């Protein structure tokens, strides 16, 4: 059975984002194939995709390596988010489905419940799920993919602190969903722009130590790619 390159790509990207592979470290096809339990063919395709996304770079005499973005490149990502997420929300107001609304409302309800419980509740992943769904609701595969890639890169380069007022943050998300449900594109855009601007202060650049050895840093045990989705 041939494992699709997108599954391998997702696995490598996830490991880059969480820091399993240090910035600047080498990514050899043989090592990655062994780590994920696949052949070198999907690994090679995955590395090409990740290079086009900016997670991987090719160096002379070294081959594929994890990219080392500058602080300016990291800052540009947050600026792009302030421009693209409001656009996505406006498009969602015009193109959403009832299924999207159901999921968004459910996430807001769950987020508000957890926020009211106070510290200790994991709201970060729930917020990410909300924005992922909002992006999918925009009805543009290209914009949705760009927003998803943007979130991956921001998670890679920044640590996001929990909002000081999580109840208010989820109330803002609820207002965005209400605007989307009413088909009010301009209000959805404005509310999302305000929400994103308020969240920027929570981001802190990750400071990762250099890898003196030049090799790939692997901080978790080897794991194979989930192949369930590859079955026909």
C-alpha positions in Angstrom: 0.0 0.0 0.0 1.4 3.4 -1.0 1.2 6.0 1.8 0.1 9.4 0.3 2.6 12.2 0.5 0.2 14.5 2.2 0.0 12.2 5.2 3.8 12.2 5.5 3.8 15.9 4.9 1.4 16.5 7.7 3.4 14.3 10.1 6.7 16.1 9.3 5.1 19.5 9.5 3.5 18.7 12.9 6.9 17.6 14.2 8.6 20.8 12.9 5.9 23.0 14.5 6.1 21.3 18.0 10.0 21.4 17.9 10.8 17.7 17.4 13.1 18.8 14.6 15.2 21.9 15.5 15.5 24.8 13.2 18.4 24.4 10.9 18.7 20.7 11.5 19.0 18.3 8.6 16.1 16.2 7.3 17.4 13.1 5.4 15.0 11.0 3.4 16.3 7.8 4.9 15.9 9.0 8.4 12.4 10.3 7.9 11.3 7.2 6.0 12.4 5.1 8.9 10.8 7.4 11.5 7.4 7.4 9.8 7.5 3.8 8.5 7.2 4.8 4.8 9.3 4.6 1.7 11.5 7.5 0.6 9.1 8.4 -2.3 6.4 10.1 -0.2 9.1 11.6 2.0 10.7 13.2 -1.1 7.4 14.6 -2.2 6.5 15.9 1.3 9.8 17.7 1.6 9.2 19.5 -1.7 5.8 20.6 -0.4 7.2 21.8 2.9 9.9 23.7 1.1 7.2 25.5 -1.0 5.4 26.3 2.3 8.6 27.7 3.9 9.1 25.1 6.6 12.1 23.4 4.8 15.0 24.8 2.9 17.6 23.1 0.7 21.2 23.9 1.4 24.3 23.1 -0.7 26.2 20.2 0.6 23.6 19.6 3.3 20.3 18.9 1.5 17.0 19.5 3.1 17.0 21.3 6.4 14.4 22.9 8.7 14.1 26.5 7.8 15.4 29.3 10.1 13.0 32.2 9.7 14.0 35.7 10.8 12.2 37.8 13.3 11.0 40.0 10.5 9.5 37.0 8.7 7.8 36.1 11.9 6.4 39.6 12.4 5.1 39.5 8.8 3.1 36.4 9.6 1.1 38.3 12.3 0.5 41.2 9.9 -0.8 38.8 7.3 -3.1 37.2 9.8 -4.6 40.7 10.6 -5.4 41.0 6.9 -6.5 37.5 5.9 -8.6 36.3 8.8 -11.1 39.3 8.5 -11.3 38.5 4.8 -12.0 34.9 5.5 -14.8 35.8 8.0 -16.4 38.1 5.5 -16.4 35.4 2.9 -17.8 32.9 5.5 -20.7 35.3 6.0 -21.5 34.9 2.3 -20.6 31.3 1.7 -21.1 29.3 4.9 -23.2 26.2 5.2 -25.5 25.1 8.0 -23.0 22.5 8.9 -20.3 25.1 9.4 -22.7 27.2 11.6 -23.5 24.2 13.7 -19.9 23.4 14.4 -19.0 27.1 15.1 -21.9 27.6 17.5 -21.0 24.4 19.3 -17.4 25.5 19.7 -18.4 28.9 21.0 -20.8 27.3 23.5 -18.1 24.9 24.7 -15.5 27.6 24.8 -17.7 29.9 26.8 -18.4 27.1 29.3 -14.7 26.3 29.8 -13.7 29.9 30.0 -16.2 30.4 32.8 -14.6 27.6 34.8 -11.4 29.7 35.1 -7.7 28.7 34.9 -6.7 25.2 34.0 -9.0 24.7 31.0 -7.2 24.1 27.7 -8.7 26.8 25.5 -5.9 27.1 23.0 -6.7 24.0 20.9 -10.4 24.9 21.1 -9.7 28.4 19.7 -7.6 26.9 17.0 -10.4 24.6 16.0 -12.8 27.6 15.9 -10.6 29.6 13.5 -9.9 26.5 11.4 -13.7 26.0 11.0 -14.2 29.6 10.2 -11.6 29.4 7.5 -13.2 26.4 6.0 -16.5 28.2 5.9 -15.1 30.9 3.6 -15.8 28.7 0.6 -12.4 29.4 -0.9 -10.0 26.4 -0.9 -7.1 28.7 -1.7 -7.8 31.1 1.1 -8.6 28.4 3.6 -5.3 26.6 2.8 -3.4 29.8 3.2 -5.0 30.6 6.6 -4.3 27.0 7.8 -0.6 27.3 6.7 -0.4 30.7 8.4 -1.7 29.2 11.7 0.9 26.4 11.5 3.7 28.9 10.9 2.6 31.2 13.7 2.4 28.2 16.1 5.9 27.2 15.0 7.4 30.7 15.6 5.4 31.9 18.6 4.2 30.9 22.0 0.6 32.1 22.6 -0.2 33.0 26.1 -3.7 32.4 27.4 -5.9 35.5 27.1 -6.2 37.5 30.3 -10.0 37.6 29.8 -11.0 34.3 28.1 -14.7 34.9 28.7 -14.5 38.1 26.6 -12.4 36.4 23.9 -15.1 33.7 23.5 -17.9 36.4 23.6 -16.1 38.0 20.6 -16.0 34.7 18.8 -19.7 34.3 19.5 -20.4 37.8 18.0 -18.4 36.8 14.9 -20.6 33.7 14.4 -23.8 35.7 14.8 -22.6 38.1 12.1 -21.7 35.1 9.8 -25.1 33.5 10.5 -26.9 36.8 9.5 -24.8 37.0 6.3 -23.4 40.4 7.5 -20.0 40.3 5.8 -18.8 43.7 6.8 -19.6 43.2 10.5 -18.0 39.7 10.4 -14.9 41.4 8.9 -14.8 44.2 11.5 -15.4 41.9 14.5 -12.7 39.5 13.4 -10.2 42.3 12.7 -10.8 43.6 16.3 -10.5 40.1 17.7 -7.2 39.4 15.9 -5.7 42.8 16.9 -6.5 42.1 20.6 -4.9 38.7 20.4 -1.6 39.9 19.1 -0.2 40.9 22.5 -0.5 37.3 23.6 2.2 36.1 21.1 5.8 35.8 22.2 8.6 34.7 19.8 10.0 31.3 20.5 13.7 31.3 21.4 15.2 28.0 20.4 18.8 27.2 21.2 21.1 26.5 18.3 21.9 22.9 17.4 25.7 22.8 17.6 25.9 19.2 16.2 24.1 20.1 13.0 22.1 16.9 13.1 18.4 16.4 13.4 17.1 16.8 17.0 14.4 14.2 17.8 12.8 14.7 21.2 10.1 12.0 20.9 10.2 8.4 20.2 9.8 7.2 16.6 6.2 6.9 15.3 4.6 5.7 12.1 2.3 7.7 10.0 -1.4 6.9 10.5 -2.2 5.0 7.4 -6.0 4.6 7.9 -6.8 7.4 5.5 -4.7 5.9 2.8 -6.8 2.8 2.5 -9.0 2.7 -0.6 
